[in-house]
Amino acid sequence: MTTAAVEGAQAPARPGVPPAADPAHPGAGAGLPRRVTTGYAVGALASGTFTTLPGLLLLPYFTDTLGVAAAAAGLAVLLPKAWVAVLNPLVGRVSDRTRSRWGARRPYVLCGGLAMAAAFALMFSGLAHGTAGAWLTEGGFLLTATAFAFFQIPYAAMPAELGAHRRDQVRLAAGRVAVIGIAALVAGSVAPALVEAGGGGVAGHRWAGLFGAAVIAAGALGVFLGTAGARPGPVLASEPSLLRQLRVARGDAPFMALLRAATVQTVATGVLLAGAPYLARQVLGGAGWTGALVACFVAPNFVSTPVWSRLGVRLGGRRAYTVSCALFSTGCVLVLVAPVLPVPVPVVLAGMLLAGSGHAGQLLFLYAMLPECIAREAERTGTRGGGLLAGLFSTGEAVGLAVGPFLFALVLQAFGYLSSDGGRAVEQTSLAELGILVGTAVVPVLATAIAAVSLRGYRGDESGYRDNEKSRRAGGASDA
């Protein structure tokens, strides 16, 4: 659930960074074949499915099918994602140092993607019941998350090597972002419907697991085959001292402010998505509403991004981010008050639409500030630290997505939510239903407020954002 406008923004030239068309880079300045750009974009099916389905289905699968207490279920969802946050920098370093006839990235994209598909199916396989079934699900999720790291980090590093020309990199990023949105929309709508069509419980989730595995495998095969024959540039030698790079990043106050804001904002998103199935069942009256809630949250990405882009040019990234936070919070408040209104369902759906529109702006402006940080640090240190900053940024997002469902589970536990091992949610008390609303609406608003305050420490070059955005729009007009 991101946007092409941001990833396509061009960072200004900086010391130590080669220009867009580098003579040492094979094929520099030549346009990439459509087969390569399409193949790379298809890989986002894997990452989009992984980031959507576990956040949507796994917590209620633990609590309402396997009978795990809410707090323990939240911990089970948290730990594998926290492990990925630790693993990400190490995987990136391993792929940087790899040499093979398939290149440095493609072996990991293929093997990691297929392993992720197999582990995803295992996660919802239901081959055991009770405590053994819970441990099997947790083991499957841990394997899925590990395989995801080996797929995602090399996959994210490929555009800089496949496309030496900046316009090619914009095309690669734009395709990837578009497919992430499609994957989130389709997976978030189809998987809950498959659970219901399969009878719910273990059997229904098994179908959802197979569906997710098939989509992930298709994404891995698509990017591996689609990028075959492309002539990537040389993989540069990795920085010998990772600790020194980390110290430099820690001393970059604007980047640390951005990292804190992005991490906390991702917590808000994770909480909202984790609460969607509970909101559908206990407030809207049926699990079938889950897909509609997710669709309302994701769909605005395709419509609101151009509006946010223009607003960012006028206000600058940090101020426009505050506006997007206000819209996101307004949507959450609508969700909170909906049950006391005569017609709660349309109000909840409208609230998710508003929250999704604000979320699109939040992502756009946070990602637009990252290139500013990379350019500023390169000018300050004279070294190339962009990969590390981007990796730390991704780790912050992973931590946020892990903490979000865990916080929601703690709220459920505090409000007395009753778990079930029968495959269906049991009748909840009014206090538990209030807890669902607090977790789904109040916690995201609080997290968003903290993120907005955290970003006040960011002192970026607002004119730089405007220049980058104008360059992106000019490049898009040329492509058209």
C-alpha positions as CSV (number, residue, x, y, z in Angstrom):
1,M,0.0,0.0,0.0
2,T,2.4,2.6,-1.2
3,T,2.5,5.0,-4.1
4,A,4.6,5.3,-7.3
5,A,4.8,9.1,-7.0
6,V,7.1,8.8,-4.0
7,E,9.4,6.0,-5.1
8,G,9.8,7.7,-8.4
9,A,11.1,10.9,-6.9
10,Q,14.6,11.7,-7.9
11,A,17.2,12.5,-5.3
12,P,19.6,15.4,-6.3
13,A,23.1,14.6,-7.4
14,R,25.5,14.1,-4.6
15,P,29.2,13.4,-4.0
16,G,30.2,9.8,-4.4
17,V,27.1,8.7,-6.3
18,P,27.5,8.0,-10.0
19,P,25.3,9.9,-12.4
20,A,22.2,8.4,-14.0
21,A,24.0,7.2,-17.0
22,D,27.2,5.6,-15.8
23,P,29.6,4.4,-18.5
24,A,30.7,1.6,-16.2
25,H,27.2,0.4,-16.0
26,P,26.3,-1.8,-19.0
27,G,23.4,-0.5,-21.0
28,A,23.5,2.9,-19.2
29,G,21.0,5.3,-20.7
30,A,19.2,2.6,-22.7
31,G,15.6,1.9,-21.9
32,L,14.8,-1.4,-20.2
33,P,12.6,-3.8,-22.2
34,R,9.0,-4.0,-21.2
35,R,9.5,-7.7,-20.3
36,V,12.0,-6.6,-17.6
37,T,9.9,-3.9,-16.1
38,T,6.8,-6.1,-16.1
39,G,8.7,-9.0,-14.7
40,Y,10.1,-7.0,-11.9
41,A,6.7,-5.5,-11.0
42,V,5.2,-9.0,-10.8
43,G,7.5,-9.8,-7.9
44,A,5.5,-7.3,-5.8
45,L,2.7,-9.9,-5.7
46,A,4.9,-11.8,-3.2
47,S,5.7,-8.9,-0.9
48,G,2.2,-7.5,-1.1
49,T,0.6,-10.8,-0.2
50,F,3.0,-11.4,2.7
51,T,2.5,-7.9,4.2
52,T,-1.3,-8.1,3.9
53,L,-2.5,-11.6,4.7
54,P,-0.7,-12.5,8.0
55,G,-1.7,-9.1,9.4
56,L,-5.3,-9.7,8.4
57,L,-5.8,-13.4,9.1
58,L,-3.2,-14.6,11.5
59,L,-4.3,-13.0,14.8
60,P,-7.9,-14.1,14.5
61,Y,-6.8,-17.6,13.4
62,F,-4.9,-17.9,16.6
63,T,-7.6,-16.5,18.9
64,D,-10.8,-17.8,17.2
65,T,-9.7,-21.1,15.6
66,L,-6.8,-22.4,17.6
67,G,-8.1,-21.0,21.0
68,V,-4.9,-19.1,21.9
69,A,-5.3,-16.3,24.5
70,A,-5.3,-12.9,22.9
71,A,-2.0,-11.7,24.5
72,A,-0.2,-14.9,23.7
73,A,-1.5,-14.7,20.1
74,G,-0.2,-11.2,19.8
75,L,3.2,-12.3,21.0
76,A,3.2,-15.2,18.4
77,V,2.5,-12.6,15.6
78,L,5.1,-10.2,17.0
79,L,8.2,-12.5,17.4
80,P,8.7,-13.6,13.7
81,K,8.4,-10.1,12.4
82,A,10.8,-8.8,15.0
83,W,13.2,-11.5,13.9
84,V,12.9,-10.3,10.3
85,A,13.8,-6.8,11.5
86,V,17.1,-8.2,12.9
87,L,17.7,-10.4,9.9
88,N,17.2,-7.7,7.1
89,P,20.7,-6.0,7.3
90,L,22.4,-9.4,7.4
91,V,20.6,-10.7,4.3
92,G,21.4,-7.5,2.4
93,R,25.1,-7.9,3.2
94,V,25.0,-11.6,2.1
95,S,23.4,-10.8,-1.2
96,D,25.9,-7.9,-1.8
97,R,28.8,-10.3,-1.5
98,T,27.2,-13.0,-3.7
99,R,28.6,-13.9,-7.2
100,S,26.8,-16.3,-9.4
101,R,25.9,-16.9,-13.1
102,W,22.4,-15.6,-12.2
103,G,23.7,-12.4,-10.6
104,A,23.8,-11.4,-7.0
105,R,20.0,-11.0,-6.4
106,R,18.1,-13.3,-8.6
107,P,19.1,-16.6,-6.8
108,Y,17.7,-15.3,-3.6
109,V,14.6,-13.9,-5.2
110,L,13.7,-17.3,-6.7
111,C,14.7,-19.6,-3.8
112,G,13.5,-17.2,-1.1
113,G,10.2,-16.6,-2.9
114,L,9.5,-20.3,-3.4
115,A,10.5,-21.1,0.2
116,M,8.1,-18.4,1.4
117,A,5.3,-19.9,-0.6
118,A,5.8,-23.3,0.9
119,A,6.1,-22.0,4.4
120,F,3.0,-19.8,3.9
121,A,0.9,-22.9,3.0
122,L,2.3,-24.7,6.0
123,M,1.3,-21.8,8.3
124,F,-2.4,-22.3,7.6
125,S,-2.2,-26.1,6.9
126,G,-4.0,-27.1,10.1
127,L,-2.1,-30.4,10.1
128,A,-2.3,-30.5,13.9
129,H,-4.8,-29.2,16.5
130,G,-4.7,-27.6,19.9
131,T,-1.4,-26.6,21.3
132,A,0.5,-28.6,18.6
133,G,-1.5,-26.7,15.9
134,A,-0.6,-23.4,17.4
135,W,3.1,-24.3,17.5
136,L,2.9,-25.5,13.9
137,T,1.4,-22.3,12.8
138,E,4.0,-20.3,14.7
139,G,6.8,-22.3,13.1
140,G,5.3,-21.8,9.7
141,F,5.1,-18.1,10.2
142,L,8.7,-18.0,11.4
143,L,9.8,-19.8,8.3
144,T,7.7,-17.6,6.1
145,A,9.1,-14.5,7.6
146,T,12.7,-15.7,7.3
147,A,12.2,-16.7,3.6
148,F,10.5,-13.3,3.0
149,A,13.7,-11.5,4.2
150,F,15.8,-13.5,1.7
151,F,13.3,-12.5,-1.0
152,Q,12.5,-9.0,-0.2
153,I,15.9,-7.4,0.5
154,P,17.5,-8.6,-2.8
155,Y,14.3,-7.7,-4.6
156,A,14.3,-4.2,-3.3
157,A,18.0,-3.8,-4.3
158,M,17.5,-4.8,-7.9
159,P,16.2,-1.5,-9.5
160,A,19.5,0.3,-8.9
161,E,21.3,-2.5,-10.8
162,L,18.8,-3.2,-13.5
163,G,18.2,0.4,-14.5
164,A,21.2,2.7,-14.7
165,H,19.0,5.5,-16.2
166,R,16.9,7.2,-13.6
167,R,13.8,7.0,-15.9
168,D,14.2,3.2,-15.9
169,Q,14.4,3.2,-12.1
170,V,11.2,5.3,-11.9
171,R,9.4,2.8,-14.2
172,L,10.6,-0.2,-12.1
173,A,9.5,1.5,-8.9
174,A,6.2,2.6,-10.3
175,G,5.4,-0.9,-11.5
176,R,6.3,-2.4,-8.2
177,V,4.2,0.0,-6.2
178,A,1.2,-0.5,-8.4
179,V,1.3,-4.3,-8.1
180,I,1.7,-4.0,-4.3
181,G,-1.6,-2.1,-4.2
182,I,-3.2,-4.7,-6.4
183,A,-1.9,-7.6,-4.3
184,A,-3.1,-6.0,-1.1
185,L,-6.5,-5.3,-2.6
186,V,-7.0,-8.8,-4.2
187,A,-5.5,-10.8,-1.3
188,G,-7.3,-8.7,1.3
189,S,-10.6,-9.3,-0.5
190,V,-10.2,-12.9,-1.8
191,A,-8.6,-14.6,1.2
192,P,-11.3,-13.7,3.8
193,A,-13.9,-14.8,1.2
194,L,-12.1,-18.2,0.8
195,V,-12.1,-18.7,4.6
196,E,-15.9,-18.2,4.7
197,A,-16.5,-20.3,1.5
198,G,-14.4,-23.1,3.0
199,G,-16.5,-23.2,6.1
200,G,-14.3,-21.1,8.4
201,G,-12.0,-22.6,11.0
202,V,-9.1,-24.8,10.0
203,A,-10.5,-25.9,6.6
204,G,-11.3,-22.4,5.5
205,H,-7.9,-21.0,6.5
206,R,-6.2,-23.9,4.7
207,W,-7.7,-22.6,1.4
208,A,-6.6,-19.1,2.2
209,G,-3.1,-20.4,2.8
210,L,-3.0,-22.2,-0.5
211,F,-4.2,-19.2,-2.3
212,G,-1.6,-17.0,-0.7
213,A,1.1,-19.5,-1.5
214,A,0.1,-19.6,-5.1
215,V,0.2,-15.8,-5.4
216,I,3.7,-15.7,-3.7
217,A,5.1,-18.4,-6.0
218,A,3.8,-16.6,-9.1
219,G,5.5,-13.4,-7.9
220,A,8.8,-15.1,-7.3
221,L,8.8,-16.9,-10.7
222,G,7.6,-13.8,-12.5
223,V,10.5,-11.6,-11.3
224,F,13.1,-14.3,-11.8
225,L,12.0,-15.2,-15.3
226,G,11.1,-11.6,-16.3
227,T,14.5,-10.2,-15.4
228,A,16.5,-13.1,-17.1
229,G,18.9,-11.7,-19.6
230,A,18.9,-8.2,-18.2
231,R,22.4,-6.8,-17.9
232,P,22.8,-5.4,-14.3
233,G,25.6,-3.2,-13.4
234,P,28.5,-4.4,-11.2
235,V,27.7,-5.1,-7.6
236,L,30.0,-2.8,-5.7
237,A,32.1,-3.9,-2.8
238,S,30.3,-3.8,0.5
239,E,31.3,-1.4,3.2
240,P,33.9,-3.2,5.4
241,S,32.6,-1.7,8.7
242,L,28.8,-2.0,9.3
243,L,29.2,-0.6,12.8
244,R,30.7,2.6,11.6
245,Q,27.9,3.1,9.1
246,L,25.3,2.6,11.9
247,R,27.1,5.2,14.1
248,V,26.9,7.7,11.2
249,A,23.2,7.0,10.7
250,R,22.5,7.4,14.4
251,G,24.2,10.8,14.3
252,D,21.9,12.0,11.5
253,A,19.2,13.8,13.5
254,P,16.8,14.4,10.6
255,F,16.9,10.8,9.5
256,M,16.4,9.5,13.0
257,A,13.3,11.7,13.3
258,L,12.0,10.3,10.0
259,L,12.8,6.8,11.1
260,R,10.9,7.2,14.4
261,A,7.9,8.8,12.6
262,A,7.8,6.0,10.0
263,T,8.0,3.3,12.6
264,V,5.2,4.6,14.8
265,Q,3.1,5.4,11.7
266,T,3.4,1.7,10.6
267,V,2.3,0.7,14.1
268,A,-0.9,2.6,13.5
269,T,-1.5,0.9,10.2
270,G,-0.7,-2.5,11.7
271,V,-3.3,-2.0,14.5
272,L,-6.0,-0.9,12.1
273,L,-5.5,-3.9,9.8
274,A,-5.3,-6.3,12.7
275,G,-8.6,-5.0,14.0
276,A,-10.5,-5.2,10.7
277,P,-11.7,-8.8,11.1
278,Y,-12.8,-8.2,14.6
279,L,-14.6,-5.0,13.6
280,A,-16.3,-6.9,10.8
281,R,-17.6,-9.6,13.0
282,Q,-18.5,-7.8,16.2
283,V,-19.6,-4.4,14.9
284,L,-20.8,-4.9,11.3
285,G,-22.3,-8.3,12.1
286,G,-20.3,-10.8,9.9
287,A,-16.8,-11.8,8.8
288,G,-17.9,-11.2,5.2
289,W,-17.4,-7.5,5.8
290,T,-13.6,-7.9,6.3
291,G,-12.8,-7.8,2.5
292,A,-14.9,-4.7,2.1
293,L,-13.1,-3.0,5.0
294,V,-9.7,-3.8,3.5
295,A,-10.8,-2.7,0.0
296,C,-12.0,0.6,1.4
297,F,-8.7,1.2,3.0
298,V,-6.5,0.2,0.0
299,A,-8.5,1.5,-2.9
300,P,-8.0,5.3,-2.2
301,N,-4.3,4.8,-2.9
302,F,-5.0,4.7,-6.6
303,V,-7.1,7.9,-6.6
304,S,-5.7,10.2,-3.9
305,T,-2.0,10.0,-4.7
306,P,-2.1,12.7,-7.4
307,V,-3.9,15.0,-5.1
308,W,-1.4,14.5,-2.3
309,S,1.5,15.0,-4.8
310,R,0.1,18.5,-5.7
311,L,-0.4,19.3,-2.1
312,G,3.1,18.3,-1.2
313,V,4.5,20.7,-3.9
314,R,2.5,23.5,-2.3
315,L,3.1,22.8,1.4
316,G,6.3,20.8,1.5
317,G,6.5,17.2,2.7
318,R,6.4,17.7,6.5
319,R,3.4,20.0,6.6
320,A,1.5,17.9,4.0
321,Y,2.2,14.8,6.1
322,T,0.5,16.5,9.0
323,V,-2.6,17.1,6.8
324,S,-2.6,13.5,5.8
325,C,-2.4,12.4,9.5
326,A,-5.4,14.6,10.2
327,L,-7.4,12.9,7.5
328,F,-6.3,9.4,8.7
329,S,-7.4,10.3,12.2
330,T,-10.7,11.6,11.1
331,G,-11.5,8.3,9.4
332,C,-10.6,6.4,12.6
333,V,-12.9,8.7,14.7
334,L,-15.8,7.9,12.3
335,V,-15.2,4.2,12.9
336,L,-15.2,4.8,16.6
337,V,-18.6,6.6,16.7
338,A,-20.3,4.4,14.1
339,P,-21.9,1.9,16.5
340,V,-24.0,4.6,18.2
341,L,-25.4,5.9,14.9
342,P,-28.6,4.6,13.3
343,V,-26.7,3.2,10.2
344,P,-23.2,2.1,11.4
345,V,-22.2,0.1,8.3
346,P,-21.9,3.0,5.8
347,V,-20.2,5.2,8.4
348,V,-17.6,2.5,9.1
349,L,-16.9,2.1,5.4
350,A,-16.7,5.9,4.9
351,G,-14.3,6.0,7.9
352,M,-12.0,3.4,6.3
353,L,-12.1,5.3,3.0
354,L,-11.0,8.5,4.7
355,A,-8.4,6.6,6.7
356,G,-7.1,5.0,3.5
357,S,-6.9,8.3,1.7
358,G,-4.9,9.8,4.6
359,H,-2.7,6.7,4.7
360,A,-1.8,7.1,1.0
361,G,-0.6,10.6,1.8
362,Q,1.4,9.5,4.9
363,L,3.3,6.9,2.9
364,L,3.9,9.3,0.0
365,F,5.5,12.0,2.2
366,L,7.5,9.7,4.4
367,Y,9.0,8.1,1.4
368,A,9.6,11.5,-0.2
369,M,11.7,12.6,2.7
370,L,13.9,9.5,2.6
371,P,15.8,10.6,-0.6
372,E,16.4,14.0,1.1
373,C,18.1,12.2,4.0
374,I,20.2,10.1,1.7
375,A,21.3,13.1,-0.3
376,R,22.1,15.2,2.7
377,E,24.1,12.4,4.4
378,A,26.1,11.8,1.2
379,E,27.0,15.5,1.1
380,R,27.9,15.5,4.8
381,T,30.1,12.4,4.8
382,G,31.2,12.1,1.2
383,T,30.3,8.4,1.3
384,R,27.4,6.3,-0.1
385,G,25.2,5.3,2.9
386,G,21.9,5.3,1.1
387,G,21.5,1.5,1.1
388,L,22.0,1.4,4.9
389,L,19.5,4.2,5.5
390,A,16.9,2.5,3.3
391,G,17.5,-0.7,5.1
392,L,17.1,0.9,8.5
393,F,13.9,2.5,7.2
394,S,12.6,-0.9,6.1
395,T,13.5,-2.4,9.4
396,G,11.5,0.4,11.2
397,E,8.5,-0.5,9.1
398,A,8.9,-4.2,9.9
399,V,9.0,-3.4,13.6
400,G,5.9,-1.3,13.3
401,L,4.0,-4.0,11.5
402,A,5.1,-6.4,14.2
403,V,4.2,-4.2,17.2
404,G,0.8,-3.1,15.7
405,P,-1.1,-6.5,16.0
406,F,0.6,-7.1,19.4
407,L,-0.7,-3.9,20.8
408,F,-4.2,-4.7,19.4
409,A,-4.0,-8.1,21.1
410,L,-3.1,-6.5,24.4
411,V,-6.1,-4.2,24.1
412,L,-8.3,-7.2,23.5
413,Q,-6.9,-9.0,26.5
414,A,-7.4,-6.0,28.7
415,F,-11.0,-5.6,27.7
416,G,-11.8,-9.3,28.3
417,Y,-12.0,-10.7,24.8
418,L,-13.0,-14.4,24.8
419,S,-11.0,-16.7,22.6
420,S,-12.4,-19.8,21.0
421,D,-11.1,-23.1,19.5
422,G,-14.3,-23.8,17.5
423,G,-13.4,-21.9,14.4
424,R,-16.0,-19.2,15.1
425,A,-15.8,-16.1,17.3
426,V,-18.0,-16.5,20.4
427,E,-20.5,-14.0,21.8
428,Q,-18.5,-11.1,23.3
429,T,-19.4,-8.8,26.2
430,S,-20.1,-5.2,25.6
431,L,-16.8,-4.4,27.3
432,A,-15.0,-6.6,24.8
433,E,-16.8,-5.0,21.9
434,L,-15.7,-1.6,23.3
435,G,-12.1,-3.0,23.3
436,I,-12.3,-3.8,19.6
437,L,-13.3,-0.2,18.9
438,V,-10.6,1.2,21.1
439,G,-8.0,-1.0,19.5
440,T,-9.2,-0.3,16.0
441,A,-9.8,3.4,16.2
442,V,-8.2,5.0,19.3
443,V,-4.8,3.4,19.3
444,P,-4.1,4.3,15.6
445,V,-5.1,7.9,16.3
446,L,-2.7,8.1,19.3
447,A,0.1,6.4,17.3
448,T,-0.5,8.9,14.4
449,A,-0.3,11.8,16.8
450,I,3.0,10.5,18.1
451,A,4.4,10.0,14.6
452,A,3.5,13.6,13.6
453,V,5.2,15.0,16.8
454,S,8.2,12.8,16.1
455,L,8.6,14.3,12.6
456,R,8.9,17.8,14.1
457,G,12.6,17.0,14.5
458,Y,12.9,16.6,10.8
459,R,14.5,19.6,9.2
460,G,14.5,18.7,5.5
461,D,14.9,20.8,2.5
462,E,11.2,21.4,1.6
463,S,12.3,23.0,-1.7
464,G,14.2,19.8,-2.4
465,Y,10.9,17.9,-2.2
466,R,9.3,20.3,-4.6
467,D,12.1,20.0,-7.0
468,N,12.0,16.2,-6.9
469,E,8.3,16.1,-7.4
470,K,8.5,18.5,-10.3
471,S,11.2,16.4,-11.9
472,R,9.1,13.2,-11.4
473,R,6.1,14.9,-13.1
474,A,8.2,16.2,-15.9
475,G,9.6,12.7,-16.4
476,G,6.1,11.2,-16.4
477,A,5.0,13.7,-19.1
478,S,8.0,12.7,-21.2
479,D,7.2,9.0,-20.9
480,A,3.7,9.7,-22.0
